[in-house]
Amino acid sequence: MTVQSRLDTLVTVFGGSGFLGRHVVRALANRGYRIRVAVRRPELAGYLRPMGRVGQVNLVQANLRHPQSIAAALRDADIAVNLAGILCQRGRQRFDAVQAVGAEAVALAAQSVGARVVHVSAIGADAKSRSRYARSKAEGERRVLAAAPTATIMRPSIMFGIEDNFFNRFAALACMAPALPLPGGGRTRFQPVFAGNVAEAVALAVDGSAKPGAIYELGGPAAHTFLDLMNFILATIERRRLLIPVPFALLKLQAVFAQFLPGPPITPDQVEMLKRDNVVSDEARGDGRTLEA
């Protein structure tokens, strides 16, 4: 895509005010696209505007529960990027409502105006998973591809960056607590990927470099166990802490109560997710549908 064609292309980004969204908006702005960021509270997302030139990044109100607001956000758009997602359920913010029904609503609205769709899901999306988060991600993928068969799906592993919700959370915990838990002994594997690299992958899909209808899995250069990551965090913040193996059954019992805290440290659903490796699959590696950076 040429520089001029990017200047003439309008990309609507749903969920652009979140952790990944900030990186995606910056990556698209650097490429010269016109960007419309659709969020529930645009008055709180003014920090996105300086990521582009004057007038390049605009904010609009949209709620995935309201199809009319989605349609308005996609008016005259050429490409729709859906980053909307939640890590735990709160009030009206339910996994299925945001990550399945909401994803479908974006894809249907985009299809109605002829806009291409780039949808961000997650490694671990599985219709048969015991995790409601993972099931809703899989259902979202299914609905998006049914509504927009040429959509591109991106599945990142856990992402790291200045404002990430994984490394920062455990680093903060290590600064206060004398010990860190190792769910299931800390053997679950992860493939952390820099959020900026995921944003570049999304931008490449916006450019048209991805295969229509394909699902890409995005991981970092190496897989690490949960124990490895805790040791890395402790070394980085220069703390010595006990690392205590905690059986999944006991952790889930604790999570039953912890889930009701403001900003819960862990939920029963997240315990289910911790039971499975979060790495790029052999299938994705085999057919080239992977980004490791």
N, C-alpha and C positions, 0 to 999 in steps of 0.2 A: 504494500500500500504506500503510495507516494505521500510526501509531506502535505501537498495541497489537498489530497483526498482525505487525509486525517483532519485537516482544518475544517473540512466540509462534513465530517462525520460526527453525529451526536451519540454519545454513549450514556445510557442511564444506568447508574450503579445503585442497586438496592442494598442497604446495609453498609453503605460506604463510610459511616462514622465509627465503625468498630476497629478492632486491632488490625485485622487484615485489610479492612477497607481503606485505612489511611495510606497503606503502602500501594494499594491498587490505584487509588486516585492520583497519587504522586507519579506512578509509572505511566499512567495514561496521559497525565498532563505533560510529562516530559516528552511524550511522543507527539504532542500537539493536538490531541483530540479535544472536542468540546465535551464537557462532562456535566451531566445533571445527576446530582446525588439525592436519592430518594430515601428519606429517613423519617422516623416518627416525630422527632423533635428537632427540626432544622435550626431553631434558634440556639441550640446547644452545639451546633457543628460548624460554627463560623471559622474554626481553626483550619478547615479544609480549603478555604478560598485562597489563601496565600500560596498554596501548592502549585497554582497555575498563574498565568498572566491575568491581568484585570479582565474580568468578565468570562474567563475560560471555565471556571468551576462555579456552578450555580446549585443552590439547595432548594429542594421542594419537599413538601410534606406528603408522606405516603404511609399507609398501614396495610400489611398483607391481609388483614381481615376484611378490608374494604376494597372490593374490585374497582370501584369508581376511582379511587385514589391511585391505584396501580395504573389504570388506563390513562389517567391524566399525566402521570409521571412518564409514561412511554409515548406521549403524543409527539409525533415527528421524529422519534428516535430511530436510529439505524441498528443499534446493538443494545441488548439488555444483559447486564452482568448481575447475577444474584448471589450475594454474599450473606444474606440474612440467615442467622442460626443462633441457637441458644445452647448453653451447656447444662442448664438445669431448669426445671419447670417452676414457674412462679405465677400465681394468679391466672390471668388470661394467656400468659405466655406458656403455651403447651407445645411439646415436641411436634405432634402431628399438625397442629394449626400453623406453625411457622415453617417447619422443614418438609412437610408433605403437601398439605392443602395450599399453603402460601406459595411454595415453589411452583406448584401447578398453575396457580393464578397468574404468576408472573409470566410463565411460559405461554399460557393461553393468550394473555394480553399482548405479548410480544409477537406471537404468531399472527394475531389479527391485524397488526400494523406492518407486518413484513420485516420485523427486526430479528436479527440473529440472536441466539441465546448462549451465554456462557454461564454455567451453573457450578458453584463450588459446593461440594459435598464433603466427605471425609473418608479416609482409609478406615476400614472397619464397618462401613455401611453393609448391612446384611439383613435380609428379610427374615432370616431364621434366628437371629440373635436373641438372647434373653434381655438385652439392653433395649429399652424403648428408644433411646437416642439413636442407636445403630439401626433399628428397624425403621424409624422415621426418616433417616437419611436415605436408606435404600428405597423406601416408598416414594420419597421425593424424586430420586433419580428416575424411577419407573414412570412417574407421572409427567416429569419434564420431557422425557424422550417420547412418551405417547402424544403429548401435546405439540412438541416441536422436535421431530425426528432428527433434524440436523444440528441439534444443540450439542455443545461440547461440555463434558462433565469433568471437573477437576477434583481429585481426592487427595488432599494433603495429609501427611502424618502430623503429629503435634508440631506446632510452629513456635519458634523462638524469636525474640526481638526485645526492644527496650521495654515495651508495655505488655509482654506476654503473661498469660495466666497460669503457666506451669512452673517455669524456673523461678519467677519472682515469688510465687506463692510459697514454694518450699524454702527459698532463701529467707523469706520473712519468718517462716516457722522456725528455721534453724537459728535465727537470731534471738528467739524467745524461749524455745523449748530445749530441754537437755538431751532429747533424743528424737529421731525421725523414724517413722514406721516404714517397714518394707512389706507392702501388700503381697501375700503369698510367697514371702521370702525374697521378693525383689527380682524374680526371674523373668518377668514380662519384658519383652523387647520393644523398643521404640526406635524410630528413625527421624530424629528431629530435623526440621528443615527451616531455614531462615525465611521469615515472612516476606522479606523483600524479593527472594527468589520465587516464591509462590506468586507474588504479584506480577513478576516478569512473565511467568508462565501464563497467567490470566491475560496479560497484555498481548502476548504472542497469539493467543487464541482470538483476541479482539482483532489483531492484525489480519487474521485469516490463515495463520500458519498451522492450525490444528485440523485434524481430520473431523469432518462433520459426523455427529453421532457417536464419537469415540469417548471412552472413559480413560482419563490419564491419572496415574497414581504418582504423587509427588513426595519424595523423601530426600533426606540429607545423604551425605556420602557414606555413612556407616550406621549400622544398627547397634544400639547399646541397651543393656538391661537397665531396669529401674534402679538397681543397686549401683551400676556404673554412673548413672545420672546424679544420684544423691552424693556419691563421692566427688563428682565433678563440681557440684554446687558448693559443697563444703570446702573444697580446695580453693575455689574462686573467691568465696567470701572469708576465707581464712578462719574457719571455725572447726573445732573438734566436737563431734556429737556422737552419741551412741546410735547405732543403726539396728533397730529391733524388728526381726521378722514377725509379722502379724498374719495369722491364718485369714483367708478370705471370709470365712464364716463369722469370725469375731469382728472383723472390720465392717462387715455388712450390718451387724447388730449395732455397732457404734454409729454407723451412718444413718440408721433409722431415726436416731435422735438428732444427729448433727444436721440433717437436712432442713430442720425447722429454724436454724440459726440464720441471722442476716448474713448474706454472702457465705453460704455453707461451705466448710472446708472439703466436704465430700458427701455424696449422696449414694443411696443403695444402687441406683442405676450406674453411677460411675464405678462402683466396685465391680459390677458385672463387666464393664468395659475393660477394667484392669486385668481381667482373667485371660484376655486374648492379646497376642502380639499386635503391635500397631506399626507394621512395616510394609514396604512395597512387596506385592505378591509376586511369586514366580511367574504367574500367568502374564502379568503386566510387563515384567522384564522380557519375557519371551517374544512378545510381538511389538516391542518398542514403545508401548504406551506408558512410559515412565520418564520422570525427570529427577535426576539425582544431582544436587548441587549444594 
